């Protein structure tokens, strides 16, 4: 008997939120953010993002995958899909 694990779905939020980095987020290396009074694991929405965000930096929270928030380093650098879906 084999167990089947469903892939995690990505949910884009209707409104972009603002989070604060608590543990640095590097390309392809998740960190943590403070968002809506809670600490969350977080990674870049764009898997090709080559920026680094450090503790205290603001990030745009645009969605989630499981319990991991999907973020963009700066509001003016949101992925095109997030801009379309959120205004």
Beta strands, then each sheet from edge to edge (+ up, - down):
strand 1: 10-23
strand 2: 31-35
strand 3: 38-44
strand 4: 58-65
strand 5: 68-72
sheet 1: 1+ 2- 3+ 5+ 4- 1+
end
